[in-house]
Amino acid sequence: MLLLAGCTQGADAPSATTVAPSATSPDSPASPDGPRLVPGAVTEIATDLVMPWGLTFLPDGTALVSSRSTGEILHLAPDAAPTVVGVVPDVELSSEGGLLGIAASPDFTEDRTVYAYVSSSPTNRVVALTVAADLRSMRVDRLLLDGIETADRHHGGRIAVGPDGHLWIGTGDAFEPANAATPDSLNGKILRIAMDGTVPDDNPSGSPIYSSGHRNVQGIAFGPDGTAYASELGHRTWDELNVLRPGLDYGWPASEGTAGDHGEPPVFTIHPDDASPSGIAYAGGSIWMGALGGQRLWQLPVDGPRPAGDPVEWFTGEQGRIRTVEVAPDGALWLVTSNTDGATWGGTDPRPGDDRILRVELVAG
């Protein structure tokens, strides 16, 4: 079951509507900022990757992708084999940890900087990397944030550069649910820091913490109006898409999705069997959300902070687990599959050519 979530909490919360997810792919809903979009042609950008996790675009339209297990960052260019830029040191592989999210600086051409979320011990951290002009080497330039508790699972790990010019970081509860509700823990939170690692003056907490009560944040994206969205793995009842607002508590562990009356209600909830969500991206009036256990791509129509239509599922079972979704400079979606990571939850046997980077054209429906 899938729910367009709306609770009575908050003046802006919509009313709840229950819908069944489609078994096929119906027409995509109309977009508030243009024609409705549906997936079109799918092409392979890269194959035979080992545990890819994060992906970020460079100003020239090429991309970098991180390998969770090896700590490598690869450079992807059209019609060329991936090349190794370098290896991030002190990456520690665990069931869900390793080298996770990456994000290129908006000023990459000038500063050559890429930000990375590193899972290690005794803590997880965010670092700034400097990449050589030829994209054949890199170094750790500085530590931006440390002190994120580590564990075997629930690292979070997604990072994104917001329209405010700051780094947004999703963390997990380190498999200790109480961390999400503990005010001085960086776990189970959305963190927001300046690109030099300092705390922005308008952070609600006077610390890197922007919001709390999250179980395991796996995706962060922004709409054209600046609305911030995050995907979050639930426990056994509801996975969530949340709209992020400063200083709010999103309920975990007291509430999960719409189960419970504590915390800010999600915009959408999906049963974990159909989702186990990971990366998200905004395009054409929808959040596009990769599903790990659900092995599909979800299209979640939004109008700023509110749902704007029924969810639509695409590619169910066709590509296996989808880890990351990003919008390319040309408006297409790039999907990162996650079939070589040995996951037991929603796992699938790798097929020839896994793992892959796929380009999905978005066309008017």
C-alpha positions as CSV (number, residue, x, y, z in Angstrom):
1,M,0.0,0.0,0.0
2,L,1.1,3.5,-0.8
3,L,-0.2,6.7,0.9
4,L,-0.2,10.3,-0.1
5,A,0.5,11.3,3.4
6,G,-1.3,14.0,5.2
7,C,-1.9,14.2,8.9
8,T,-3.9,16.7,10.9
9,Q,-0.6,18.0,12.3
10,G,0.3,21.5,10.9
11,A,-1.9,24.0,9.1
12,D,-0.5,23.2,5.7
13,A,-0.9,19.4,5.8
14,P,-3.2,18.0,3.0
15,S,-5.9,15.5,3.7
16,A,-4.9,11.8,3.5
17,T,-5.7,9.9,0.3
18,T,-4.9,6.2,-0.1
19,V,-4.1,4.9,-3.5
20,A,-2.8,1.6,-4.9
21,P,0.5,1.7,-6.7
22,S,0.2,0.9,-10.4
23,A,1.3,-2.5,-11.6
24,T,2.2,-0.9,-14.9
25,S,3.0,2.7,-15.8
26,P,0.0,4.9,-16.3
27,D,0.1,8.4,-17.7
28,S,2.3,10.7,-15.7
29,P,0.5,13.5,-13.8
30,A,0.5,17.0,-15.1
31,S,3.4,19.1,-13.9
32,P,2.8,22.5,-12.2
33,D,5.9,23.9,-14.0
34,G,5.5,22.4,-17.5
35,P,4.1,19.5,-19.5
36,R,3.8,16.2,-17.8
37,L,7.0,14.1,-18.2
38,V,7.5,10.3,-18.5
39,P,10.6,8.2,-19.0
40,G,11.6,7.8,-22.6
41,A,14.7,6.2,-24.1
42,V,17.1,4.4,-21.8
43,T,20.7,4.1,-22.7
44,E,23.7,2.7,-20.8
45,I,26.4,5.2,-19.8
46,A,28.7,2.7,-18.0
47,T,28.6,-1.0,-17.0
48,D,30.6,-3.4,-14.8
49,L,31.0,-0.9,-11.9
50,V,31.7,-2.2,-8.4
51,M,29.3,-1.0,-5.7
52,P,28.6,2.5,-7.1
53,W,26.9,4.8,-4.7
54,G,27.1,8.6,-5.3
55,L,27.1,10.5,-8.5
56,T,27.7,14.2,-9.2
57,F,28.0,16.2,-12.5
58,L,30.8,18.5,-13.5
59,P,30.4,21.7,-15.4
60,D,31.3,20.1,-18.7
61,G,28.5,17.5,-18.4
62,T,30.6,14.6,-17.5
63,A,30.2,13.0,-14.1
64,L,32.0,11.5,-11.1
65,V,30.8,8.3,-9.3
66,S,31.9,6.9,-6.0
67,S,32.5,3.2,-5.3
68,R,31.3,2.2,-1.8
69,S,33.7,-0.7,-1.4
70,T,36.9,0.5,-3.1
71,G,36.9,4.2,-2.1
72,E,37.5,5.0,-5.7
73,I,36.0,8.0,-7.5
74,L,35.6,7.4,-11.3
75,H,35.2,9.9,-14.1
76,L,32.5,9.1,-16.6
77,A,32.4,10.7,-20.1
78,P,30.2,9.8,-23.0
79,D,31.5,7.1,-25.3
80,A,34.6,6.5,-23.1
81,A,35.5,3.9,-20.5
82,P,35.4,5.1,-16.9
83,T,38.8,6.3,-15.5
84,V,39.9,6.3,-11.9
85,V,40.4,9.8,-10.6
86,G,41.8,8.6,-7.2
87,V,41.1,6.7,-4.0
88,V,39.7,8.4,-0.9
89,P,41.8,7.2,2.1
90,D,40.6,5.6,5.3
91,V,37.3,4.3,3.9
92,E,36.0,1.4,6.0
93,L,33.6,-1.0,4.3
94,S,30.7,-2.3,6.4
95,S,27.2,-3.7,5.5
96,E,26.1,-0.3,4.4
97,G,29.2,1.9,4.8
98,G,32.1,2.9,2.8
99,L,32.6,5.8,0.4
100,L,29.0,7.1,0.0
101,G,27.7,10.5,-1.3
102,I,29.7,12.9,-3.4
103,A,28.9,16.5,-4.6
104,A,30.9,18.8,-6.8
105,S,31.4,22.4,-5.9
106,P,29.3,24.8,-8.0
107,D,32.6,26.5,-8.7
108,F,34.4,23.3,-9.6
109,T,36.0,24.9,-12.7
110,E,37.9,27.3,-10.4
111,D,38.3,25.5,-7.1
112,R,38.4,21.8,-8.3
113,T,36.6,20.8,-5.1
114,V,34.4,17.7,-4.6
115,Y,32.8,16.9,-1.2
116,A,32.5,13.3,0.0
117,Y,30.8,11.5,2.9
118,V,33.2,8.9,4.2
119,S,32.1,6.0,6.5
120,S,34.9,4.9,8.7
121,S,35.9,4.4,12.3
122,P,35.8,5.7,14.9
123,T,33.3,8.1,13.2
124,N,31.9,9.0,9.8
125,R,33.0,12.3,8.3
126,V,32.6,14.8,5.5
127,V,35.8,15.9,3.6
128,A,36.7,18.2,0.8
129,L,38.8,16.8,-2.0
130,T,40.8,18.7,-4.6
131,V,40.8,17.1,-8.0
132,A,43.6,17.6,-10.5
133,A,42.9,19.4,-13.8
134,D,43.4,16.2,-15.8
135,L,41.0,14.3,-13.6
136,R,43.7,11.6,-12.9
137,S,44.5,12.4,-9.3
138,M,43.0,14.0,-6.2
139,R,43.8,14.6,-2.5
140,V,42.0,15.2,0.7
141,D,42.2,18.9,1.2
142,R,40.4,19.4,4.5
143,L,38.0,17.8,7.0
144,L,34.7,19.6,7.1
145,L,32.7,17.7,9.6
146,D,33.5,14.8,12.0
147,G,31.8,13.1,14.9
148,I,29.0,11.3,13.1
149,E,28.6,8.0,15.0
150,T,29.3,5.0,12.9
151,A,27.9,1.4,12.9
152,D,27.5,-1.5,10.6
153,R,24.3,0.0,9.1
154,H,22.3,3.2,9.0
155,H,25.0,5.7,7.9
156,G,22.8,7.9,5.8
157,G,25.5,9.3,3.5
158,R,23.8,11.5,0.9
159,I,25.2,15.0,0.5
160,A,24.0,17.8,-1.8
161,V,24.7,21.4,-2.5
162,G,21.6,23.5,-1.8
163,P,20.4,26.6,-3.6
164,D,21.5,28.5,-0.5
165,G,25.2,27.5,-1.3
166,H,25.5,25.2,1.7
167,L,26.2,21.5,2.1
168,W,23.2,19.4,3.1
169,I,24.0,16.1,4.7
170,G,21.7,13.2,5.5
171,T,22.7,10.9,8.4
172,G,21.3,7.6,9.8
173,D,20.7,6.7,13.4
174,A,23.7,4.3,13.5
175,F,21.2,1.5,14.3
176,E,20.5,3.3,17.6
177,P,17.0,4.8,17.3
178,A,17.4,7.1,20.3
179,N,20.1,9.0,18.4
180,A,17.6,10.5,16.1
181,A,15.8,12.2,19.0
182,T,19.0,13.1,21.0
183,P,19.6,16.9,20.5
184,D,23.4,16.7,20.6
185,S,23.8,13.7,18.3
186,L,24.6,14.3,14.7
187,N,22.9,11.0,13.8
188,G,19.4,10.6,12.5
189,K,19.5,14.2,11.3
190,I,19.7,16.5,8.4
191,L,22.9,18.5,8.8
192,R,23.6,21.8,7.0
193,I,27.1,23.4,6.9
194,A,28.9,26.0,4.9
195,M,31.4,24.8,2.4
196,D,34.2,25.7,4.7
197,G,32.7,23.5,7.4
198,T,31.4,26.3,9.6
199,V,27.8,26.5,10.9
200,P,25.5,28.9,9.0
201,D,24.2,31.8,11.1
202,D,20.6,30.8,10.3
203,N,20.8,27.2,11.3
204,P,18.1,26.7,13.9
205,S,20.2,24.9,16.5
206,G,23.5,26.9,16.4
207,S,25.0,23.6,15.4
208,P,25.2,21.6,12.1
209,I,21.7,20.1,12.9
210,Y,19.0,21.4,10.6
211,S,16.2,18.9,11.5
212,S,16.0,15.7,13.6
213,G,13.9,12.6,14.1
214,H,15.1,10.8,10.9
215,R,15.8,7.1,10.8
216,N,18.2,6.8,7.8
217,V,18.2,9.6,5.2
218,Q,19.2,8.3,1.7
219,G,18.3,11.1,-0.6
220,I,18.2,15.0,-0.7
221,A,16.9,17.2,-3.5
222,F,15.6,20.7,-4.1
223,G,12.7,22.0,-6.1
224,P,12.9,25.2,-8.2
225,D,11.3,27.2,-5.5
226,G,13.9,26.1,-3.0
227,T,11.8,23.4,-1.3
228,A,14.1,20.8,0.3
229,Y,13.1,17.1,0.1
230,A,14.6,14.0,1.7
231,S,13.9,10.3,1.3
232,E,14.1,8.2,4.4
233,L,14.1,4.5,5.1
234,G,11.4,3.4,7.5
235,H,11.4,0.3,9.7
236,R,8.7,-2.2,8.7
237,T,5.7,0.0,8.1
238,W,6.4,3.2,6.1
239,D,9.2,4.7,4.1
240,E,9.0,8.5,3.7
241,L,9.5,11.5,1.5
242,N,9.7,14.5,3.7
243,V,9.8,18.2,3.1
244,L,12.6,19.7,5.2
245,R,11.9,22.7,7.4
246,P,14.4,24.2,9.9
247,G,14.3,22.9,13.5
248,L,11.5,20.4,13.0
249,D,11.4,16.9,14.5
250,Y,10.3,14.2,11.9
251,G,9.2,11.7,14.5
252,W,11.6,8.8,14.6
253,P,11.7,6.7,16.8
254,A,8.3,7.6,18.3
255,S,6.6,7.6,14.9
256,E,7.1,6.0,11.5
257,G,5.5,7.5,8.5
258,T,1.8,8.1,9.4
259,A,2.0,5.5,12.2
260,G,2.1,7.6,15.4
261,D,1.2,11.2,16.3
262,H,4.7,12.6,17.0
263,G,6.7,14.8,14.6
264,E,6.2,16.4,11.2
265,P,4.2,14.3,8.8
266,P,5.8,13.1,5.5
267,V,4.5,14.2,2.1
268,F,4.4,10.6,0.8
269,T,4.7,7.3,2.4
270,I,5.4,3.9,0.7
271,H,5.5,0.5,2.2
272,P,9.1,-0.8,2.4
273,D,8.4,-3.8,0.2
274,D,7.7,-1.3,-2.7
275,A,10.4,1.2,-1.9
276,S,13.3,1.0,0.6
277,P,14.1,4.4,-0.9
278,S,17.5,5.8,-1.8
279,G,18.5,8.7,-4.0
280,I,16.1,11.4,-5.2
281,A,16.1,14.1,-7.8
282,Y,13.6,16.8,-8.9
283,A,12.5,17.2,-12.5
284,G,9.4,18.4,-14.2
285,G,7.2,18.8,-11.2
286,S,8.1,15.5,-9.6
287,I,10.5,13.9,-7.2
288,W,12.0,10.9,-8.9
289,M,13.0,8.3,-6.2
290,G,15.1,5.2,-6.6
291,A,14.0,2.1,-4.7
292,L,16.3,-0.6,-3.5
293,G,14.1,-3.3,-2.1
294,G,11.3,-2.2,-4.4
295,Q,13.6,-2.3,-7.4
296,R,11.8,0.5,-9.3
297,L,11.8,4.2,-10.0
298,W,9.0,6.2,-8.3
299,Q,7.6,9.4,-9.7
300,L,6.1,11.5,-6.9
301,P,4.3,14.6,-8.1
302,V,4.9,17.7,-6.0
303,D,3.9,21.3,-6.0
304,G,6.4,22.9,-3.6
305,P,5.8,21.3,-0.2
306,R,2.6,19.5,-1.1
307,P,1.7,16.4,-3.1
308,A,0.3,17.2,-6.6
309,G,-1.0,13.8,-7.8
310,D,-0.8,10.1,-7.5
311,P,2.6,8.3,-7.5
312,V,3.6,6.4,-10.5
313,E,6.1,3.5,-10.7
314,W,8.5,2.8,-13.5
315,F,10.9,0.0,-14.5
316,T,9.6,-2.3,-11.8
317,G,12.0,-5.3,-11.6
318,E,13.8,-4.3,-14.8
319,Q,17.1,-2.9,-13.5
320,G,17.2,-4.3,-10.0
321,R,18.0,-2.0,-7.1
322,I,18.3,1.7,-7.9
323,R,20.7,3.5,-5.6
324,T,21.1,7.1,-7.0
325,V,19.0,9.4,-9.2
326,E,20.5,12.7,-10.5
327,V,19.3,15.2,-13.1
328,A,21.9,15.7,-15.9
329,P,22.6,19.2,-17.3
330,D,20.6,18.2,-20.4
331,G,17.5,17.4,-18.2
332,A,17.8,13.6,-18.5
333,L,17.9,11.4,-15.4
334,W,20.9,9.3,-14.6
335,L,20.3,6.2,-12.5
336,V,22.9,4.2,-10.6
337,T,22.0,0.6,-10.0
338,S,23.1,-1.2,-6.8
339,N,23.1,-5.0,-7.5
340,T,26.8,-5.8,-6.7
341,D,26.7,-4.7,-3.0
342,G,25.6,-8.0,-1.6
343,A,22.6,-6.5,0.3
344,T,20.3,-8.9,2.0
345,W,17.3,-6.5,2.2
346,G,15.8,-6.4,-1.2
347,G,18.9,-7.9,-2.7
348,T,19.1,-9.3,-6.2
349,D,21.8,-11.3,-7.9
350,P,24.0,-9.2,-10.2
351,R,23.2,-9.7,-13.9
352,P,25.8,-9.5,-16.7
353,G,27.0,-5.9,-16.9
354,D,26.0,-4.8,-13.4
355,D,26.4,-2.4,-11.9
356,R,25.3,0.3,-14.4
357,I,24.8,4.0,-15.0
358,L,21.7,4.5,-17.0
359,R,20.5,7.6,-18.8
360,V,16.7,8.0,-18.9
361,E,15.4,10.7,-21.2
362,L,12.3,12.5,-19.9
363,V,9.7,13.3,-22.5
364,A,6.3,14.9,-22.6
365,G,3.7,12.2,-21.8
